Amino acid sequence: MTTLTPGLSPQETAAATTPQGGPALPQEIRLVTEVPGPRSRELAARRTAAVSAAVGSSMPFFAQAAGGGVVVDVDGNSFADLGSGIAVTTVGNAAPAVVAAVTEQVARFTHTCFMITPYDSYVELAERLAELTPGDFAKKSAFFTSGAEAVENAVKIARAHTGRQAVVVFDHAYHGRTNLTMAMTAKNMPYKNGFGPFAPEVYRAPLSYPFRDGLDGPTAAARAISLIEKQVGAANLAAIVVEPVQGEGGFIVPAPGFLPAIAAWAKENGVVFVADEVQTGVARTGAWFASALEGIEPDLVTIAKGVAGGLPLSAVTGRAEIVDAPVTGGLGGTYGGNPLATAAALAVLRTVEDEDLLARARQVEDVLFRRLRALAARDPRVGDVRGRGAMVAVELVRPGTTEPDAALAKKVATEAAQRGVIVLTCGTDGNVLRFLPPLSIGDDLLEQAFDVLDGVFAAS
Ligand code: PLZ
């Protein structure tokens, strides 16, 4: 095994791999400069001059290499990664099997466009996703590049299948930044502000949010269904789109029974039930898809992020007769299901199986819950600890209330980065700290990252 010294160039880093092709980055938090260091500051100045100010970055440092559970910056600082690039590098960054599959494919052909000359990895991936998504019925897939594009296409498919137009989404939902998905996303700032007009025929229903509404699942579902029936009408409704565990909206796990009741109503009324598993999918929650944990079999599942280990790939997978509804040529795109991305995705699915990453996600869940519940027990600003698998969050509030404390979330995330831990915020109110480590992170590093966070909370 080659030992990699942080501070190498990307080429040297690529060369310094294990015999299997995996990264040999030391799995430790190690700061060798202040954060950001001089090289990151230099790049930040160039970035300010050249990159749109409308594109933000949470971290003040620039990445040079990443693998296992660390991100190494251009100054040689090594950070524990509790974000996975927003739930993308679930199998690990530059995971050996993904690197090997993409390397083999990139040398063979980079692109033909599946709509022009098809290739086998697209077909094989569709076969695999049909097996892995919940529900024992005939399924088909279509591939795209981003999560937002998958959501848009799920809506197109549902409209073509039903001949209806309306779409129901939920409070706190996040579905993307394209025009249709901006309409579907709940939060105005920064996603929608000034970008209207938005697509019509999108309606918002109340979610089950146990920490804030205190309702049981069936009651929360009845509230949502009543609103849908009164304000939209089942006869006009093409699709209900819901994240089984809400991501950007605050890692909200609906009360048990909420999603099954909504799914059952959709079925009775010929409405296409779409699970947006862009963030929850592919082992993240300890199941292949979180819908399985909620006891639902969606008609369509949108998949992206973790499915291809960082290469841009998204999918709509679902009931064959629904996915087949649009006219031939109605779905597609130049890069949808690009061969590098499909090769990466097949390697990701193999890695999840070979390394039993569903079990690993549940082990990570145990560590996250243990550490965060211990924190909550001594810090009254932690109002709620929730999530599934390696997708867990704390909601920060003013002690003894449910009043959001966004300033604290921001302060903790900023200070954690200064101390070598990448942690992200989320939530409609910006008061949620979320933990999404890659499943390739070791227990030692995970515990070390939480020791740092404990220190940050104590000092904040
Ligand atoms: N659906 C459930 O989580 C992406 C984006 C954050 P794209 N979430 C992270 C940001 O600030 O842009 C997401 C999601 C769910 C859809 C999407 C959209 O996926 O690949 O970013 O388009």
Residues whose N, C-alpha, C, O or C-beta is under 5 A from the ligand:
A	BS01	PLZ	I86 S146 G147 A148 E149 Y174 H175 G176 E243 G247 D276 V278 Q279 A304
